[in-house]
Amino acid sequence: MGNLVADLEAFRGKRVLITGHTGFKGSWLSLWLHLHGAEVFGFALPPEGESAHFSALQLDERIDHTVGDIRNESQLASIFDRAQPEAVFHLAAQALVRRSYRDPIETFSTNVTGSLNVLECVRHSDSVKALVFVTSDKCYLNQERQAGYSEDDKLGGHDPYSASKAAAELAFATYNASFFATKSNFGAASVRAGNVIGGGDWSEDRIIPDCIRALRANDAIVLRKPQATRPWQHVLEPLSGYVTIGAGLFQNPSKVNGSWNFGPPENAVHTVHEVAEKCVEHWGSGSIEIQSNPNDPHEASLLQLNCEKAHAQLGWNPRWGFERTLQETVSWYRSVVGGANVFNTTQQQIKEYEESGQ
Ligand SMILES: NC(=O)c1ccc[n+]([C@@H]2O[C@H](COP(=O)([O-])OP(=O)(O)OC[C@H]3O[C@@H](n4cnc5c(N)ncnc54)[C@H](O)[C@@H]3O)[C@@H](O)[C@H]2O)c1
């Protein structure tokens, strides 16, 4: 097992720019690096919804918070000028598959053109030493196979979201080969994580927020594709991978440069139905209803990642199995819905996660 706390401490006193810091993963990452003494600058659209994790954590008072659009080159360039970041974690994206069917142009413009703007800013920056470029497990051409996808597998995408992430990967590979290879003291990596769950996600059309909304309202949890499998993991798992990559890029860029998968063990295959069942079990009550609609837009059924590279070369491994992941996730929502302080609840889970790998 790599030394996660040492990797987090590698950011102490460093200027770190996180795009997408108002979102689900970005809010956890911003807080985590802030707790380890990093000087965090965030750049994103405003947080969505009153209960956004970002707002509940009062991150606007804890880190340097800028509202802006990655599609706007000059807005993005000005945060790079002001922050002079040493590390960049690029998370900003239109991240929802079903929304990508409703608005493919927004999805491609944000995930491809916006990401290109980030690559351009990094290319022209003298301060950036490490770029962690976040795409997705969905960047791989899905062949509905049991075996997990490895970093060298073919890219592609049926739905606009997946295709936009595959396109972002191609743009990243081009910049890495054409421009970044000649930058001294610099490394860049693209990271592809599985389906992330955890407290603080209130997005539309995602399994956990949908379950929690139904359980709170005493409604049945409605599932569209109960037998679909995903590489489920707690939000802190891929973020620990991103941090490991970021620290590695500072220390040994040539070793870490490239692309990396971060997901649960390949044999830990769990369906949407099992996730919903665990939500009901840990919530203490609730029911499940299947409502498959043949007219629903296409979504992949089988999706797993092969994370052997991160395991063998970085010593990275997931710390929480499926059971613990669901237990911690539902417990976060249970506590917060019951009135617990969001900052304390999130900070406590971060502490437990760090300790559970020791
Ligand atoms: N959540 C998952 O299961 C999952 C899985 C694999 C990969 N990812 C990737 O991880 C990253 C973060 O995902 P998330 O779940 O936190 O998503 P999210 O929807 O919760 O957050 C998205 C963030 O991007 C920002 N953003 C969107 N469009 C923007 C724009 N035009 N300009 C500036 N900021 C913009 C939003 O303001 C928000 O801060 C994304 O790149 C996503 O594709 C997520």
The ligand as an SDF file (V2000), in Angstrom:
LIG
                    3D

 44 48  0  0  0  0  0  0  0  0999 V2000
  -19.3250   10.9070  -10.2220 N   0  0  0  0  0  0  0  0  0  0  0  0
  -18.8790    9.8300  -10.8940 C   0  0  0  0  0  0  0  0  0  0  0  0
  -19.3580    8.7040  -10.6990 O   0  0  0  0  0  0  0  0  0  0  0  0
  -17.7340    9.9670  -11.8700 C   0  0  0  0  0  0  0  0  0  0  0  0
  -17.1730    8.7990  -12.4150 C   0  0  0  0  0  0  0  0  0  0  0  0
  -16.0950    8.9040  -13.3030 C   0  0  0  0  0  0  0  0  0  0  0  0
  -15.6130   10.1630  -13.6340 C   0  0  0  0  0  0  0  0  0  0  0  0
  -16.1860   11.2910  -13.1220 N   0  0  0  0  0  0  0  0  0  0  0  0
  -15.6130   12.5850  -13.4960 C   0  0  0  0  0  0  0  0  0  0  0  0
  -15.1680   13.2540  -12.3190 O   0  0  0  0  0  0  0  0  0  0  0  0
  -15.3340   14.6580  -12.4650 C   0  0  0  0  0  0  0  0  0  0  0  0
  -16.1760   15.2220  -11.3350 C   0  0  0  0  0  0  0  0  0  0  0  0
  -17.4390   14.5710  -11.3320 O   0  0  0  0  0  0  0  0  0  0  0  0
  -18.5650   14.9180  -10.2670 P   0  0  0  0  0  0  0  0  0  0  0  0
  -19.3070   13.6720  -10.0180 O   0  0  0  0  0  0  0  0  0  0  0  0
  -17.9800   15.6400   -9.1280 O   0  0  0  0  0  0  0  0  0  0  0  0
  -19.4940   15.9050  -11.1240 O   0  0  0  0  0  0  0  0  0  0  0  0
  -20.4420   17.0900  -10.6350 P   0  0  0  0  0  0  0  0  0  0  0  0
  -21.4900   17.2310  -11.6870 O   0  0  0  0  0  0  0  0  0  0  0  0
  -20.8740   16.8920   -9.2260 O   0  0  0  0  0  0  0  0  0  0  0  0
  -19.4980   18.3630  -10.6800 O   0  0  0  0  0  0  0  0  0  0  0  0
  -19.0780   18.9350  -11.8960 C   0  0  0  0  0  0  0  0  0  0  0  0
  -18.2610   20.1800  -11.6000 C   0  0  0  0  0  0  0  0  0  0  0  0
  -17.8620   20.7290  -12.8600 O   0  0  0  0  0  0  0  0  0  0  0  0
  -18.2490   22.1000  -12.8920 C   0  0  0  0  0  0  0  0  0  0  0  0
  -18.5560   22.5100  -14.2570 N   0  0  0  0  0  0  0  0  0  0  0  0
  -19.4640   21.9650  -15.1140 C   0  0  0  0  0  0  0  0  0  0  0  0
  -19.4510   22.6580  -16.2700 N   0  0  0  0  0  0  0  0  0  0  0  0
  -18.5330   23.6620  -16.1270 C   0  0  0  0  0  0  0  0  0  0  0  0
  -18.0710   24.7060  -16.9560 C   0  0  0  0  0  0  0  0  0  0  0  0
  -18.5400   24.8790  -18.1840 N   0  0  0  0  0  0  0  0  0  0  0  0
  -17.1160   25.5530  -16.4660 N   0  0  0  0  0  0  0  0  0  0  0  0
  -16.6290   25.3890  -15.2210 C   0  0  0  0  0  0  0  0  0  0  0  0
  -17.0200   24.4190  -14.3930 N   0  0  0  0  0  0  0  0  0  0  0  0
  -17.9680   23.5520  -14.8410 C   0  0  0  0  0  0  0  0  0  0  0  0
  -19.4780   22.2050  -11.9940 C   0  0  0  0  0  0  0  0  0  0  0  0
  -19.6710   23.5530  -11.5880 O   0  0  0  0  0  0  0  0  0  0  0  0
  -19.0420   21.2780  -10.8560 C   0  0  0  0  0  0  0  0  0  0  0  0
  -18.1710   21.9760  -10.0000 O   0  0  0  0  0  0  0  0  0  0  0  0
  -15.9450   14.8680  -13.8570 C   0  0  0  0  0  0  0  0  0  0  0  0
  -14.9140   15.1320  -14.7650 O   0  0  0  0  0  0  0  0  0  0  0  0
  -16.6030   13.5330  -14.1380 C   0  0  0  0  0  0  0  0  0  0  0  0
  -16.7640   13.3180  -15.5090 O   0  0  0  0  0  0  0  0  0  0  0  0
  -17.2380   11.2110  -12.2330 C   0  0  0  0  0  0  0  0  0  0  0  0
  1  2  1  0
  2  3  2  0
  2  4  1  0
  4  5  1  0
  4 44  2  0
  5  6  2  0
  6  7  1  0
  7  8  2  0
  8  9  1  0
  8 44  1  0
  9 10  1  0
  9 42  1  0
 10 11  1  0
 11 12  1  0
 11 40  1  0
 12 13  1  0
 13 14  1  0
 14 15  2  0
 14 16  1  0
 14 17  1  0
 17 18  1  0
 18 19  2  0
 18 20  1  0
 18 21  1  0
 21 22  1  0
 22 23  1  0
 23 24  1  0
 23 38  1  0
 24 25  1  0
 25 26  1  0
 25 36  1  0
 26 27  1  0
 26 35  1  0
 27 28  2  0
 28 29  1  0
 29 30  1  0
 29 35  2  0
 30 31  1  0
 30 32  2  0
 32 33  1  0
 33 34  2  0
 34 35  1  0
 36 37  1  0
 36 38  1  0
 38 39  1  0
 40 41  1  0
 40 42  1  0
 42 43  1  0
M  CHG  2   8   1  16  -1
M  END
$$$$
